[in-house]
Amino acid sequence: MNRVRKYRKLNHMTQLELARTIDVTRQTINMIENNNYNPTLELCTKIAYALNTDLNTLFWEVESNDTF
């Protein structure tokens, strides 16, 4: 599962709620969650802040179930 989706659900947010919080469209959040869009560093920072986590955890930290 995509970590943006995972942390969004942990924060009990819909795609629309997250999108409104960081001033993007719901479609942008959907595309990020489906790995069809590479967000800018600025957008990554906004997403991490809105989801109460940090950039490293949300985007770059390797989880044991991540595949290469």
N, C-alpha and C positions, 0 to 999 in steps of 0.2 A: 504494500500500500504506500502510496506517495505520502511523504512526511507532512507536506502542507495540509493535505486532507486529514491525516491522522491528528495533527495538532488542532486543526479547525474543529474537528469533532470532539476532541478532548475539552475544548473551550465552549462546546455547545453552540456553535455558530453555523449558520447556513452560508452557502457561497455568497448569497446576496448580502448578508450582514457583514461578512468580511470585506466584500467589495466596497460597500458603502463606507466602512470604517477607514479604508485606505484610499478611497476616491478613485476606484477603477470600476470596470464593468464586471458583472457576474461572469460573463463569457471569458474575460481575462483570467479570473480565478479558475474556471473550468479548464482552460487551456494549460495553465501552470500545473494543475493537479494531474492532467493527462499527459504531461511532458511534451506538449505541443508548442510551448512558448518558453523562452529563456528570459526571465525577468532581469531588469537592470539591478545593480547593486543597491540603488536607492529604493527600488520596489521591494527587494529582498529584505532590506532593513525595516521597511514599513510593515511587511507581513510578519516578520519575527516579533516586532514590538506589539502588534495587534494580537498575536497569539501567545504572548507572555513567555517567550523563549528567546534564545539568541541565534544569531546567524549560523554559527558553527553547528549547533545541534540540528537546526532546521534544514540546512542545505548541504553541509560538507562532512559532518561526522559520519564515519562508516559504522553501520549497524551490522550485527552478526548475520542477519538475513539478507543484507544487500548483496547483489551479485555483480560481478565485473564482466 
